[in-house]
């Protein structure tokens, strides 16, 4: 059944598109936009058949499902690397994607809060008067430790030595890491202008961490600090 071009353009489009205000609609291909517009005009005609309306409705539903699938796919790509690797083997269902995102977002929020507190502590230490900070630097003999999980098997450990006269056994710290099932993949170190030495250790585990990454990192930091305490004569009250 053919339609004259003048019949299509002679009608004004009157319908409310629930996705009209959604920015993602701008990314649709021009050809598909024309199809939806054409179907909407046909559906608005009084003499349009029920089969035509059904075809237009099906086309609109396909477009709506396509946009939703694209959005869920983008959401899935935001999951951690471990979930990405698992995704390659088996496609995640939409409920599973939503479930993992709901679990992953609070973890990110807690990590941001922890890093924000850490940043405030560092800024507070740097803002102290020179005479006070000098006393603190001279007293601190242990490394400042931070650990961040990169994946289910990889972790980044950073050691910051504030005092150049600090005495602790680096080899014993490596033994602590080996005891936790980690082996060193890569390392780097540099010295800041104020004399601080920062060492970064990229470590990998033989198998997935048994506990959550956050809990494992906290446990790892405590183990490293405890090992460093044994090599120092400082009172325990001075340890972080």
C-alpha positions in Angstrom: 0.0 0.0 0.0 1.7 3.3 -1.1 1.6 6.7 0.5 1.8 10.0 -1.3 4.6 12.3 -0.1 2.1 15.2 0.2 -0.1 13.0 2.5 2.9 12.5 4.9 4.0 16.1 5.1 0.5 17.5 5.3 -0.1 16.3 8.9 1.3 17.8 12.0 3.0 15.4 14.4 1.0 15.2 17.7 2.3 12.7 20.2 4.3 12.7 23.4 7.6 10.9 23.2 8.8 9.7 26.7 12.4 9.7 25.4 12.2 13.2 23.8 14.0 14.9 26.6 16.6 12.1 26.9 20.1 13.1 25.5 20.7 9.6 24.1 18.0 10.2 21.5 20.3 12.6 19.7 22.6 9.7 18.9 20.1 7.7 16.9 20.8 7.3 13.2 18.9 9.6 10.9 17.3 6.8 8.9 15.8 5.3 12.1 14.5 8.7 13.2 12.8 9.1 9.9 11.2 5.7 10.3 9.8 6.5 13.7 8.6 9.9 12.5 6.9 8.3 9.6 5.3 5.6 11.8 4.0 8.3 14.2 2.4 10.2 11.4 0.7 7.1 10.0 -0.5 6.2 13.5 -2.1 9.7 13.8 -4.1 9.3 10.6 -7.8 8.4 11.2 -7.9 6.0 8.3 -4.7 4.1 9.2 -5.1 0.3 9.5 -4.5 -1.7 12.7 -1.7 -3.6 11.0 0.1 -0.3 10.3 -0.3 0.8 13.9 1.1 -2.5 15.1 4.1 -2.2 12.8 4.8 1.3 14.0 4.4 0.2 17.6 6.8 -2.7 17.1 9.4 -0.4 15.5 9.2 2.0 18.4 9.6 -0.8 20.9 12.6 -2.2 19.1 14.2 1.3 19.3 13.4 1.6 23.0 14.9 -1.8 23.8 18.0 -1.0 21.8 18.6 2.2 23.8 18.1 0.3 27.1 20.5 -2.4 26.0 23.1 0.2 25.1 22.7 1.9 28.4 23.1 -1.4 30.3 26.1 -2.2 28.2 27.7 1.1 29.1 26.9 0.4 32.8 28.5 -3.0 32.5 31.7 -1.5 31.1 32.1 0.5 34.4 32.5 -2.7 36.5 36.0 -3.6 37.8 38.5 -5.5 35.7 37.7 -8.8 37.4 34.1 -8.6 36.3 35.1 -7.5 32.8 37.3 -10.6 32.5 34.4 -12.8 33.7 32.1 -11.0 31.2 34.2 -12.1 28.3 33.6 -15.7 29.2 29.9 -15.4 29.9 27.6 -12.5 29.1 26.2 -10.9 32.2 22.4 -10.6 32.5 20.8 -7.3 33.2 19.7 -8.2 36.8 23.3 -9.3 37.5 24.7 -6.1 36.1 22.4 -4.0 38.3 23.2 -6.2 41.3 27.0 -5.8 40.9 26.8 -2.1 40.2 24.7 -1.6 43.4 27.5 -3.4 45.3 30.4 -1.7 43.5 29.2 1.9 43.9 29.2 1.8 47.8 32.7 0.3 47.7 33.8 3.2 45.5 32.2 5.7 47.9 33.9 4.2 50.9 37.2 4.3 49.0 36.7 7.9 48.1 35.9 8.8 51.7 39.0 6.9 52.9 41.2 8.7 50.4 39.6 12.0 51.3 40.4 11.5 55.0 44.0 10.5 54.0 44.3 13.6 51.9 43.1 15.8 54.8 45.7 14.2 57.2 48.5 14.8 54.7 47.4 18.4 54.2 47.2 18.9 57.9 50.7 17.6 58.4 52.1 19.8 55.6 50.4 22.9 57.1 52.0 22.6 60.5 54.6 25.2 61.5 58.2 24.3 60.4 59.4 23.8 63.9 56.6 21.4 64.8 56.9 19.4 61.6 60.6 19.2 62.1 60.2 17.5 65.5 57.7 15.1 64.0 60.0 14.2 61.1 62.9 13.6 63.4 60.8 11.3 65.6 59.2 9.3 62.8 61.4 6.3 61.9 58.8 4.0 60.2 57.4 4.2 56.7 53.9 5.5 56.0 52.0 2.7 54.2 49.1 2.7 51.8 47.7 -0.2 49.8 45.2 -0.2 47.0 43.7 -3.2 45.2 43.9 -3.0 41.4 42.0 -6.2 40.9 41.1 -9.5 42.6 44.8 -10.6 42.4 46.8 -7.3 42.1 47.6 -4.7 44.7 49.7 -1.6 44.8 51.6 -0.9 48.0 53.3 2.4 48.6 55.9 3.1 51.3 56.8 6.7 52.2 59.9 7.2 54.4 59.6 10.6 56.0 63.0 10.5 57.8 66.1 9.8 55.9 67.6 8.2 59.0 64.8 5.7 59.3 65.9 2.2 60.1 63.7 -0.7 59.0 64.4 -3.9 57.1 63.0 -3.7 53.5 63.8 -7.4 53.0 61.6 -8.3 56.0 58.7 -6.3 54.6 59.1 -8.3 51.4 58.9 -11.5 53.4 55.7 -10.2 54.9 54.3 -9.7 51.5 55.4 -13.2 50.4 53.8 -14.7 53.5 50.5 -13.1 52.4 50.8 -14.9 49.0 52.1 -11.9 47.0 55.1 -11.7 44.7 56.7 -8.6 43.3 55.9 -7.8 39.7 57.4 -4.3 39.5 58.8 -1.6 41.7 59.8 2.1 41.5 61.1 4.7 43.9 61.9 8.4 43.9 62.9 11.1 46.4 60.9 14.2 46.9 62.5 17.7 47.2 62.0 17.6 51.0 63.9 14.4 51.3 61.1 11.9 51.5 61.6 8.6 49.8 58.6 7.0 48.1 58.6 3.4 47.0 55.8 1.8 45.0 55.4 -2.0 44.8 53.2 -3.7 42.2 52.3 -7.1 43.6 50.3 -10.0 42.4 48.7 -12.9 44.3 48.7 -16.5 43.2 45.0 -16.7 43.6 42.0 -14.3 44.2 42.0 -12.6 47.6 39.9 -14.6 50.0 38.5 -11.4 51.7 37.3 -8.1 50.2 39.9 -5.9 48.7 39.4 -3.2 51.3 39.8 -5.6 54.2 42.8 -7.3 52.6 44.5 -3.9 52.1 43.9 -2.9 55.7 45.3 -6.2 56.9 48.3 -5.8 54.7 49.1 -2.3 55.9 48.9 -3.5 59.5 51.2 -6.4 58.8 53.8 -4.1 57.2 53.6 -1.5 60.0 53.9 -4.3 62.6 57.0 -5.6 60.9 58.5 -2.1 60.6 57.9 -1.6 64.4 60.1 -4.5 65.2 63.0 -2.7 63.5 62.5 0.5 65.4 63.1 1.6 69.0 60.3 4.1 69.0 57.5 3.9 71.6 54.4 2.1 70.3 52.3 5.3 70.9 54.1 7.0 68.0 52.9 4.5 65.4 50.0 5.3 63.3 
